[in-house]
C-alpha cells in the first residue's frame, strides 16, 4: 500500500556530480547534506528520486 507522502534526505554530497544530478537535487528542494523534505508520492517525484537514488535516503511518511 502506498502512502501519499515520502520523506527524502540527502545523505551524500553533490560535489563531483554533473550538472543534471545537481539540478535534480535542487528540483527536489534539497540543498545541504542531511537536509530533508516531505514530498508528494507522485510519478514525477519518484522519477527524480530514481535518477539520484545513490545520494538519497527515502522513507514513507504515515
PQR file with spaces between the fields and no chain letter, atoms N, CA, C, O and H, PARSE charges and radii, in Angstrom:
ATOM       1  N    UNK     1       0.839   -1.176    0.000 -0.4000 1.5000
ATOM       2  CA   UNK     1       0.000    0.000    0.000 -0.0000 2.0000
ATOM       3  C    UNK     1       0.885    1.241    0.000  0.5500 1.7000
ATOM       4  O    UNK     1       1.776    1.374    0.839 -0.5500 1.4000
ATOM       5  N    UNK     2       0.641    2.137   -0.931 -0.4000 1.5000
ATOM       6  CA   UNK     2       1.471    3.335   -0.992 -0.0000 2.0000
ATOM       7  C    UNK     2       0.857    4.453   -0.169  0.5500 1.7000
ATOM       8  O    UNK     2      -0.364    4.562   -0.051 -0.5500 1.4000
ATOM       9  H    UNK     2      -0.083    2.029   -1.613  0.4000 1.0000
ATOM      10  N    UNK     3       1.716    5.274    0.392 -0.4000 1.5000
ATOM      11  CA   UNK     3       1.250    6.420    1.156 -0.0000 2.0000
ATOM      12  C    UNK     3       1.263    7.647    0.264  0.5500 1.7000
ATOM      13  O    UNK     3       1.767    7.598   -0.858 -0.5500 1.4000
ATOM      14  H    UNK     3       2.708    5.185    0.296  0.4000 1.0000
ATOM      15  N    UNK     4       0.719    8.736    0.752 -0.4000 1.5000
ATOM      16  CA   UNK     4       0.625    9.946   -0.045 -0.0000 2.0000
ATOM      17  C    UNK     4       1.875   10.797    0.023  0.5500 1.7000
ATOM      18  O    UNK     4       2.068   11.679   -0.815 -0.5500 1.4000
ATOM      19  H    UNK     4       0.309    8.776    1.663  0.4000 1.0000
ATOM      20  N    UNK     5       2.730   10.550    1.007 -0.4000 1.5000
ATOM      21  CA   UNK     5       3.912   11.385    1.157 -0.0000 2.0000
ATOM      22  C    UNK     5       5.146   10.541    1.439  0.5500 1.7000
ATOM      23  O    UNK     5       5.062    9.459    2.020 -0.5500 1.4000
ATOM      24  H    UNK     5       2.573    9.834    1.687  0.4000 1.0000
ATOM      25  N    UNK     6       6.290   11.061    1.015 -0.4000 1.5000
ATOM      26  CA   UNK     6       7.564   10.408    1.281 -0.0000 2.0000
ATOM      27  C    UNK     6       8.548   11.449    1.802  0.5500 1.7000
ATOM      28  O    UNK     6       8.494   12.620    1.426 -0.5500 1.4000
ATOM      29  H    UNK     6       6.357   11.940    0.543  0.4000 1.0000
ATOM      30  N    UNK     7       9.445   11.000    2.673 -0.4000 1.5000
ATOM      31  CA   UNK     7      10.488   11.877    3.214 -0.0000 2.0000
ATOM      32  C    UNK     7      11.793   11.538    2.502  0.5500 1.7000
ATOM      33  O    UNK     7      12.229   10.387    2.492 -0.5500 1.4000
ATOM      34  H    UNK     7       9.489   10.049    2.978  0.4000 1.0000
ATOM      35  N    UNK     8      12.409   12.559    1.907 -0.4000 1.5000
ATOM      36  CA   UNK     8      13.641   12.388    1.146 -0.0000 2.0000
ATOM      37  C    UNK     8      14.757   13.131    1.874  0.5500 1.7000
ATOM      38  O    UNK     8      14.617   14.313    2.189 -0.5500 1.4000
ATOM      39  H    UNK     8      12.055   13.494    1.914  0.4000 1.0000
ATOM      40  N    UNK     9      15.862   12.443    2.142 -0.4000 1.5000
ATOM      41  CA   UNK     9      17.005   13.036    2.836 -0.0000 2.0000
ATOM      42  C    UNK     9      18.242   12.897    1.961  0.5500 1.7000
ATOM      43  O    UNK     9      18.521   11.817    1.440 -0.5500 1.4000
ATOM      44  H    UNK     9      15.976   11.483    1.887  0.4000 1.0000
ATOM      45  N    UNK    10      18.981   13.986    1.799 -0.4000 1.5000
ATOM      46  CA   UNK    10      20.238   13.972    1.052 -0.0000 2.0000
ATOM      47  C    UNK    10      21.335   13.477    1.990  0.5500 1.7000
ATOM      48  O    UNK    10      21.700   14.177    2.935 -0.5500 1.4000
ATOM      49  H    UNK    10      18.754   14.864    2.222  0.4000 1.0000
ATOM      50  N    UNK    11      21.864   12.279    1.742 -0.4000 1.5000
ATOM      51  CA   UNK    11      22.855   11.690    2.644 -0.0000 2.0000
ATOM      52  C    UNK    11      24.276   11.753    2.089  0.5500 1.7000
ATOM      53  O    UNK    11      25.233   11.518    2.827 -0.5500 1.4000
ATOM      54  H    UNK    11      21.567   11.711    0.975  0.4000 1.0000
ATOM      55  N    UNK    12      24.429   12.066    0.804 -0.4000 1.5000
ATOM      56  CA   UNK    12      25.753   12.210    0.200 -0.0000 2.0000
ATOM      57  C    UNK    12      25.843   13.556   -0.487  0.5500 1.7000
ATOM      58  O    UNK    12      24.836   14.086   -0.956 -0.5500 1.4000
ATOM      59  H    UNK    12      23.651   12.257    0.205  0.4000 1.0000
ATOM      60  N    UNK    13      27.025   14.105   -0.550 -0.4000 1.5000
ATOM      61  CA   UNK    13      27.251   15.415   -1.152 -0.0000 2.0000
ATOM      62  C    UNK    13      27.146   15.350   -2.678  0.5500 1.7000
ATOM      63  O    UNK    13      27.369   14.301   -3.284 -0.5500 1.4000
ATOM      64  H    UNK    13      27.844   13.675   -0.169  0.4000 1.0000
ATOM      65  N    UNK    14      26.804   16.479   -3.282 -0.4000 1.5000
ATOM      66  CA   UNK    14      26.738   16.565   -4.743 -0.0000 2.0000
ATOM      67  C    UNK    14      28.060   17.051   -5.341  0.5500 1.7000
ATOM      68  O    UNK    14      28.145   17.265   -6.550 -0.5500 1.4000
ATOM      69  H    UNK    14      26.623   17.331   -2.790  0.4000 1.0000
ATOM      70  N    UNK    15      29.083   17.227   -4.515 -0.4000 1.5000
ATOM      71  CA   UNK    15      30.401   17.621   -5.018 -0.0000 2.0000
ATOM      72  C    UNK    15      30.913   16.526   -5.956  0.5500 1.7000
ATOM      73  O    UNK    15      30.915   15.346   -5.607 -0.5500 1.4000
ATOM      74  H    UNK    15      29.014   17.054   -3.532  0.4000 1.0000
ATOM      75  N    UNK    16      31.337   16.928   -7.125 -0.4000 1.5000
ATOM      76  CA   UNK    16      31.834   15.978   -8.111 -0.0000 2.0000
ATOM      77  C    UNK    16      30.756   15.413   -9.015  0.5500 1.7000
ATOM      78  O    UNK    16      31.066   14.679   -9.953 -0.5500 1.4000
ATOM      79  H    UNK    16      31.335   17.887   -7.408  0.4000 1.0000
ATOM      80  N    UNK    17      29.498   15.738   -8.757 -0.4000 1.5000
ATOM      81  CA   UNK    17      28.396   15.268   -9.591 -0.0000 2.0000
ATOM      82  C    UNK    17      28.232   16.190  -10.785  0.5500 1.7000
ATOM      83  O    UNK    17      28.636   17.352  -10.744 -0.5500 1.4000
ATOM      84  H    UNK    17      29.246   16.334   -7.995  0.4000 1.0000
ATOM      85  N    UNK    18      27.633   15.664  -11.856 -0.4000 1.5000
ATOM      86  CA   UNK    18      27.425   16.509  -13.022 -0.0000 2.0000
ATOM      87  C    UNK    18      26.231   17.442  -12.808  0.5500 1.7000
ATOM      88  O    UNK    18      25.508   17.324  -11.819 -0.5500 1.4000
ATOM      89  H    UNK    18      27.304   14.720  -11.889  0.4000 1.0000
ATOM      90  N    UNK    19      26.040   18.348  -13.726 -0.4000 1.5000
ATOM      91  CA   UNK    19      25.037   19.403  -13.567 -0.0000 2.0000
ATOM      92  C    UNK    19      23.606   18.857  -13.556  0.5500 1.7000
ATOM      93  O    UNK    19      22.739   19.428  -12.894 -0.5500 1.4000
ATOM      94  H    UNK    19      26.627   18.444  -14.530  0.4000 1.0000
ATOM      95  N    UNK    20      23.345   17.763  -14.277 -0.4000 1.5000
ATOM      96  CA   UNK    20      21.997   17.176  -14.282 -0.0000 2.0000
ATOM      97  C    UNK    20      21.633   16.626  -12.903  0.5500 1.7000
ATOM      98  O    UNK    20      20.499   16.780  -12.448 -0.5500 1.4000
ATOM      99  H    UNK    20      24.049   17.299  -14.814  0.4000 1.0000
ATOM     100  N    UNK    21      22.584   15.992  -12.249 -0.4000 1.5000
ATOM     101  CA   UNK    21      22.346   15.458  -10.904 -0.0000 2.0000
ATOM     102  C    UNK    21      22.101   16.601   -9.932  0.5500 1.7000
ATOM     103  O    UNK    21      21.189   16.531   -9.108 -0.5500 1.4000
ATOM     104  H    UNK    21      23.505   15.867  -12.619  0.4000 1.0000
ATOM     105  N    UNK    22      22.903   17.648  -10.020 -0.4000 1.5000
ATOM     106  CA   UNK    22      22.725   18.803   -9.134 -0.0000 2.0000
ATOM     107  C    UNK    22      21.370   19.459   -9.354  0.5500 1.7000
ATOM     108  O    UNK    22      20.719   19.869   -8.393 -0.5500 1.4000
ATOM     109  H    UNK    22      23.643   17.706  -10.689  0.4000 1.0000
ATOM     110  N    UNK    23      20.937   19.564  -10.606 -0.4000 1.5000
ATOM     111  CA   UNK    23      19.640   20.164  -10.913 -0.0000 2.0000
ATOM     112  C    UNK    23      18.501   19.307  -10.368  0.5500 1.7000
ATOM     113  O    UNK    23      17.498   19.843   -9.898 -0.5500 1.4000
ATOM     114  H    UNK    23      21.466   19.231  -11.386  0.4000 1.0000
ATOM     115  N    UNK    24      18.641   17.999  -10.424 -0.4000 1.5000
ATOM     116  CA   UNK    24      17.615   17.104   -9.888 -0.0000 2.0000
ATOM     117  C    UNK    24      17.512   17.247   -8.380  0.5500 1.7000
ATOM     118  O    UNK    24      16.409   17.283   -7.835 -0.5500 1.4000
ATOM     119  H    UNK    24      19.457   17.564  -10.806  0.4000 1.0000
ATOM     120  N    UNK    25      18.644   17.328   -7.699 -0.4000 1.5000
ATOM     121  CA   UNK    25      18.647   17.518   -6.246 -0.0000 2.0000
ATOM     122  C    UNK    25      17.994   18.845   -5.888  0.5500 1.7000
ATOM     123  O    UNK    25      17.200   18.909   -4.950 -0.5500 1.4000
ATOM     124  H    UNK    25      19.541   17.299   -8.141  0.4000 1.0000
ATOM     125  N    UNK    26      18.319   19.907   -6.622 -0.4000 1.5000
ATOM     126  CA   UNK    26      17.682   21.211   -6.391 -0.0000 2.0000
ATOM     127  C    UNK    26      16.186   21.136   -6.663  0.5500 1.7000
ATOM     128  O    UNK    26      15.393   21.753   -5.951 -0.5500 1.4000
ATOM     129  H    UNK    26      18.964   19.856   -7.384  0.4000 1.0000
ATOM     130  N    UNK    27      15.796   20.387   -7.686 -0.4000 1.5000
ATOM     131  CA   UNK    27      14.385   20.225   -8.017 -0.0000 2.0000
ATOM     132  C    UNK    27      13.600   19.520   -6.925  0.5500 1.7000
ATOM     133  O    UNK    27      12.400   19.746   -6.770 -0.5500 1.4000
ATOM     134  H    UNK    27      16.440   19.886   -8.264  0.4000 1.0000
ATOM     135  N    UNK    28      14.273   18.670   -6.171 -0.4000 1.5000
ATOM     136  CA   UNK    28      13.634   18.006   -5.034 -0.0000 2.0000
ATOM     137  C    UNK    28      13.593   18.910   -3.805  0.5500 1.7000
ATOM     138  O    UNK    28      12.982   18.560   -2.795 -0.5500 1.4000
ATOM     139  H    UNK    28      15.248   18.486   -6.297  0.4000 1.0000
ATOM     140  N    UNK    29      14.240   20.069   -3.888 -0.4000 1.5000
ATOM     141  CA   UNK    29      14.220   21.017   -2.780 -0.0000 2.0000
ATOM     142  C    UNK    29      15.279   20.763   -1.730  0.5500 1.7000
ATOM     143  O    UNK    29      15.166   21.242   -0.602 -0.5500 1.4000
ATOM     144  H    UNK    29      14.736   20.354   -4.708  0.4000 1.0000
ATOM     145  N    UNK    30      16.308   20.014   -2.090 -0.4000 1.5000
ATOM     146  CA   UNK    30      17.379   19.692   -1.145 -0.0000 2.0000
ATOM     147  C    UNK    30      18.586   20.558   -1.445  0.5500 1.7000
ATOM     148  O    UNK    30      18.921   20.785   -2.608 -0.5500 1.4000
ATOM     149  H    UNK    30      16.401   19.625   -3.006  0.4000 1.0000
ATOM     150  N    UNK    31      19.240   21.041   -0.402 -0.4000 1.5000
ATOM     151  CA   UNK    31      20.381   21.934   -0.597 -0.0000 2.0000
ATOM     152  C    UNK    31      21.649   21.376    0.024  0.5500 1.7000
ATOM     153  O    UNK    31      22.653   21.214   -0.669 -0.5500 1.4000
ATOM     154  H    UNK    31      18.968   20.857    0.542  0.4000 1.0000
ATOM     155  N    UNK    32      21.623   21.082    1.309 -0.4000 1.5000
ATOM     156  CA   UNK    32      22.822   20.639    2.017 -0.0000 2.0000
ATOM     157  C    UNK    32      22.685   19.172    2.408  0.5500 1.7000
ATOM     158  O    UNK    32      21.584   18.622    2.441 -0.5500 1.4000
ATOM     159  H    UNK    32      20.807   21.214    1.872  0.4000 1.0000
ATOM     160  N    UNK    33      23.818   18.554    2.701 -0.4000 1.5000
ATOM     161  CA   UNK    33      23.819   17.182    3.181 -0.0000 2.0000
ATOM     162  C    UNK    33      23.007   17.090    4.473  0.5500 1.7000
ATOM     163  O    UNK    33      23.089   17.970    5.330 -0.5500 1.4000
ATOM     164  H    UNK    33      24.712   19.001    2.674  0.4000 1.0000
ATOM     165  N    UNK    34      22.241   16.040    4.602 -0.4000 1.5000
ATOM     166  CA   UNK    34      21.344   15.760    5.726 -0.0000 2.0000
ATOM     167  C    UNK    34      20.113   16.657    5.757  0.5500 1.7000
ATOM     168  O    UNK    34      19.390   16.659    6.753 -0.5500 1.4000
ATOM     169  H    UNK    34      22.174   15.325    3.906  0.4000 1.0000
ATOM     170  N    UNK    35      19.856   17.413    4.705 -0.4000 1.5000
ATOM     171  CA   UNK    35      18.604   18.165    4.640 -0.0000 2.0000
ATOM     172  C    UNK    35      17.499   17.218    4.172  0.5500 1.7000
ATOM     173  O    UNK    35      17.752   16.295    3.397 -0.5500 1.4000
ATOM     174  H    UNK    35      20.443   17.412    3.896  0.4000 1.0000
ATOM     175  N    UNK    36      16.283   17.449    4.643 -0.4000 1.5000
ATOM     176  CA   UNK    36      15.147   16.578    4.344 -0.0000 2.0000
ATOM     177  C    UNK    36      13.972   17.385    3.840  0.5500 1.7000
ATOM     178  O    UNK    36      13.832   18.568    4.149 -0.5500 1.4000
ATOM     179  H    UNK    36      16.077   18.199    5.272  0.4000 1.0000
ATOM     180  N    UNK    37      13.127   16.727    3.057 -0.4000 1.5000
ATOM     181  CA   UNK    37      11.878   17.318    2.590 -0.0000 2.0000
ATOM     182  C    UNK    37      10.823   16.226    2.592  0.5500 1.7000
ATOM     183  O    UNK    37      11.119   15.063    2.319 -0.5500 1.4000
ATOM     184  H    UNK    37      13.241   15.765    2.807  0.4000 1.0000
ATOM     185  N    UNK    38       9.600   16.603    2.900 -0.4000 1.5000
ATOM     186  CA   UNK    38       8.466   15.699    2.771 -0.0000 2.0000
ATOM     187  C    UNK    38       7.756   16.099    1.490  0.5500 1.7000
ATOM     188  O    UNK    38       7.302   17.234    1.346 -0.5500 1.4000
ATOM     189  H    UNK    38       9.359   17.548    3.122  0.4000 1.0000
ATOM     190  N    UNK    39       7.664   15.148    0.555 -0.4000 1.5000
ATOM     191  CA   UNK    39       7.132   15.415   -0.775 -0.0000 2.0000
ATOM     192  C    UNK    39       5.966   14.488   -1.084  0.5500 1.7000
ATOM     193  O    UNK    39       5.794   13.445   -0.452 -0.5500 1.4000
ATOM     194  H    UNK    39       8.032   14.226    0.672  0.4000 1.0000
ATOM     195  N    UNK    40       5.172   14.886   -2.064 -0.4000 1.5000
ATOM     196  CA   UNK    40       4.070   14.044   -2.522 -0.0000 2.0000
ATOM     197  C    UNK    40       4.639   12.807   -3.214  0.5500 1.7000
ATOM     198  O    UNK    40       5.666   12.880   -3.889 -0.5500 1.4000
ATOM     199  H    UNK    40       5.311   15.733   -2.577  0.4000 1.0000
ATOM     200  N    UNK    41       3.975   11.694   -3.042 -0.4000 1.5000
ATOM     201  CA   UNK    41       4.393   10.443   -3.670 -0.0000 2.0000
ATOM     202  C    UNK    41       3.753   10.365   -5.056  0.5500 1.7000
ATOM     203  O    UNK    41       2.751    9.676   -5.249 -0.5500 1.4000
ATOM     204  H    UNK    41       3.141   11.634   -2.494  0.4000 1.0000
ATOM     205  N    UNK    42       4.339   11.074   -6.011 -0.4000 1.5000
ATOM     206  CA   UNK    42       3.790   11.125   -7.366 -0.0000 2.0000
ATOM     207  C    UNK    42       4.809   10.553   -8.350  0.5500 1.7000
ATOM     208  O    UNK    42       5.990   10.437   -8.022 -0.5500 1.4000
ATOM     209  H    UNK    42       5.153   11.633   -5.854  0.4000 1.0000
ATOM     210  N    UNK    43       4.361   10.199   -9.545 -0.4000 1.5000
ATOM     211  CA   UNK    43       5.282    9.594  -10.516 -0.0000 2.0000
ATOM     212  C    UNK    43       6.469   10.483  -10.888  0.5500 1.7000
ATOM     213  O    UNK    43       7.577    9.975  -11.058 -0.5500 1.4000
ATOM     214  H    UNK    43       3.402   10.293   -9.812  0.4000 1.0000
ATOM     215  N    UNK    44       6.267   11.790  -11.019 -0.4000 1.5000
ATOM     216  CA   UNK    44       7.403   12.630  -11.411 -0.0000 2.0000
ATOM     217  C    UNK    44       8.411   12.785  -10.276  0.5500 1.7000
ATOM     218  O    UNK    44       9.607   12.900  -10.540 -0.5500 1.4000
ATOM     219  H    UNK    44       5.367   12.203  -10.881  0.4000 1.0000
ATOM     220  N    UNK    45       7.965   12.790   -9.024 -0.4000 1.5000
ATOM     221  CA   UNK    45       8.896   12.822   -7.889 -0.0000 2.0000
ATOM     222  C    UNK    45       9.648   11.496   -7.806  0.5500 1.7000
ATOM     223  O    UNK    45      10.856   11.485   -7.570 -0.5500 1.4000
ATOM     224  H    UNK    45       6.993   12.696   -8.809  0.4000 1.0000
ATOM     225  N    UNK    46       8.947   10.384   -7.996 -0.4000 1.5000
ATOM     226  CA   UNK    46       9.596    9.069   -7.973 -0.0000 2.0000
ATOM     227  C    UNK    46      10.630    8.946   -9.088  0.5500 1.7000
ATOM     228  O    UNK    46      11.669    8.314   -8.897 -0.5500 1.4000
ATOM     229  H    UNK    46       7.966   10.393   -8.188  0.4000 1.0000
ATOM     230  N    UNK    47      10.361    9.541  -10.253 -0.4000 1.5000
ATOM     231  CA   UNK    47      11.327    9.531  -11.345 -0.0000 2.0000
ATOM     232  C    UNK    47      12.581   10.298  -10.995  0.5500 1.7000
ATOM     233  O    UNK    47      13.689    9.857  -11.302 -0.5500 1.4000
ATOM     234  H    UNK    47       9.517   10.055  -10.409  0.4000 1.0000
ATOM     235  N    UNK    48      12.417   11.450  -10.350 -0.4000 1.5000
ATOM     236  CA   UNK    48      13.571   12.246   -9.934 -0.0000 2.0000
ATOM     237  C    UNK    48      14.393   11.484   -8.899  0.5500 1.7000
ATOM     238  O    UNK    48      15.624   11.498   -8.939 -0.5500 1.4000
ATOM     239  H    UNK    48      11.517   11.808  -10.101  0.4000 1.0000
ATOM     240  N    UNK    49      13.707   10.823   -7.976 -0.4000 1.5000
ATOM     241  CA   UNK    49      14.394   10.042   -6.945 -0.0000 2.0000
ATOM     242  C    UNK    49      15.182    8.896   -7.581  0.5500 1.7000
ATOM     243  O    UNK    49      16.303    8.609   -7.159 -0.5500 1.4000
ATOM     244  H    UNK    49      12.707   10.811   -7.944  0.4000 1.0000
ATOM     245  N    UNK    50      14.611    8.245   -8.582 -0.4000 1.5000
ATOM     246  CA   UNK    50      15.305    7.113   -9.207 -0.0000 2.0000
ATOM     247  C    UNK    50      16.582    7.547   -9.921  0.5500 1.7000
ATOM     248  O    UNK    50      17.513    6.752  -10.047 -0.5500 1.4000
ATOM     249  H    UNK    50      13.701    8.478   -8.924  0.4000 1.0000
ATOM     250  N    UNK    51      16.644    8.794  -10.391 -0.4000 1.5000
ATOM     251  CA   UNK    51      17.841    9.288  -11.069 -0.0000 2.0000
ATOM     252  C    UNK    51      18.996    9.546  -10.103  0.5500 1.7000
ATOM     253  O    UNK    51      20.160    9.451  -10.492 -0.5500 1.4000
ATOM     254  H    UNK    51      15.888    9.440  -10.288  0.4000 1.0000
ATOM     255  N    UNK    52      18.684    9.870   -8.849 -0.4000 1.5000
ATOM     256  CA   UNK    52      19.736   10.216   -7.882 -0.0000 2.0000
ATOM     257  C    UNK    52      19.634    9.370   -6.610  0.5500 1.7000
ATOM     258  O    UNK    52      20.002    9.822   -5.526 -0.5500 1.4000
ATOM     259  H    UNK    52      17.738    9.947   -8.533  0.4000 1.0000
ATOM     260  N    UNK    53      19.136    8.147   -6.749 -0.4000 1.5000
ATOM     261  CA   UNK    53      18.899    7.288   -5.579 -0.0000 2.0000
ATOM     262  C    UNK    53      20.163    6.996   -4.793  0.5500 1.7000
ATOM     263  O    UNK    53      20.091    6.698   -3.600 -0.5500 1.4000
ATOM     264  H    UNK    53      18.837    7.780   -7.630  0.4000 1.0000
ATOM     265  N    UNK    54      21.330    7.076   -5.443 -0.4000 1.5000
ATOM     266  CA   UNK    54      22.598    6.788   -4.769 -0.0000 2.0000
ATOM     267  C    UNK    54      22.998    7.892   -3.792  0.5500 1.7000
ATOM     268  O    UNK    54      23.922    7.703   -3.001 -0.5500 1.4000
ATOM     269  H    UNK    54      21.388    7.318   -6.412  0.4000 1.0000
ATOM     270  N    UNK    55      22.323    9.035   -3.829 -0.4000 1.5000
ATOM     271  CA   UNK    55      22.629   10.150   -2.932 -0.0000 2.0000
ATOM     272  C    UNK    55      21.581   10.332   -1.840  0.5500 1.7000
ATOM     273  O    UNK    55      21.771   11.143   -0.934 -0.5500 1.4000
ATOM     274  H    UNK    55      21.572    9.188   -4.471  0.4000 1.0000
ATOM     275  N    UNK    56      20.481    9.590   -1.912 -0.4000 1.5000
ATOM     276  CA   UNK    56      19.316    9.851   -1.064 -0.0000 2.0000
ATOM     277  C    UNK    56      18.979    8.690   -0.148  0.5500 1.7000
ATOM     278  O    UNK    56      19.378    7.547   -0.371 -0.5500 1.4000
ATOM     279  H    UNK    56      20.327    8.930   -2.647  0.4000 1.0000
ATOM     280  N    UNK    57      18.225    9.028    0.900 -0.4000 1.5000
ATOM     281  CA   UNK    57      17.533    8.046    1.732 -0.0000 2.0000
ATOM     282  C    UNK    57      16.057    8.400    1.636  0.5500 1.7000
ATOM     283  O    UNK    57      15.684    9.556    1.837 -0.5500 1.4000
ATOM     284  H    UNK    57      17.901    9.957    1.082  0.4000 1.0000
ATOM     285  N    UNK    58      15.216    7.420    1.333 -0.4000 1.5000
ATOM     286  CA   UNK    58      13.790    7.664    1.116 -0.0000 2.0000
ATOM     287  C    UNK    58      12.997    6.854    2.133  0.5500 1.7000
ATOM     288  O    UNK    58      13.227    5.657    2.305 -0.5500 1.4000
ATOM     289  H    UNK    58      15.520    6.481    1.170  0.4000 1.0000
ATOM     290  N    UNK    59      12.054    7.526    2.810 -0.4000 1.5000
ATOM     291  CA   UNK    59      11.191    6.873    3.795 -0.0000 2.0000
ATOM     292  C    UNK    59       9.744    7.247    3.513  0.5500 1.7000
ATOM     293  O    UNK    59       9.461    8.357    3.062 -0.5500 1.4000
ATOM     294  H    UNK    59      11.867    8.499    2.670  0.4000 1.0000
ATOM     295  N    UNK    60       8.835    6.326    3.776 -0.4000 1.5000
ATOM     296  CA   UNK    60       7.414    6.622    3.651 -0.0000 2.0000
ATOM     297  C    UNK    60       6.924    7.284    4.929  0.5500 1.7000
ATOM     298  O    UNK    60       7.307    6.883    6.029 -0.5500 1.4000
ATOM     299  H    UNK    60       9.065    5.424    4.142  0.4000 1.0000
ATOM     300  N    UNK    61       6.074    8.300    4.785 -0.4000 1.5000
ATOM     301  CA   UNK    61       5.521    9.034    5.916 -0.0000 2.0000
ATOM     302  C    UNK    61       4.065    8.639    6.061  0.5500 1.7000
ATOM     303  O    UNK    61       3.328    8.583    5.076 -0.5500 1.4000
ATOM     304  H    UNK    61       5.762    8.626    3.892  0.4000 1.0000
ATOM     305  N    UNK    62       3.650    8.365    7.287 -0.4000 1.5000
ATOM     306  CA   UNK    62       2.254    7.991    7.521 -0.0000 2.0000
ATOM     307  C    UNK    62       1.451    9.123    8.082  0.5500 1.7000
ATOM     308  O    UNK    62       0.256    8.967    8.334 -0.5500 1.4000
ATOM     309  H    UNK    62       4.248    8.410    8.087  0.4000 1.0000
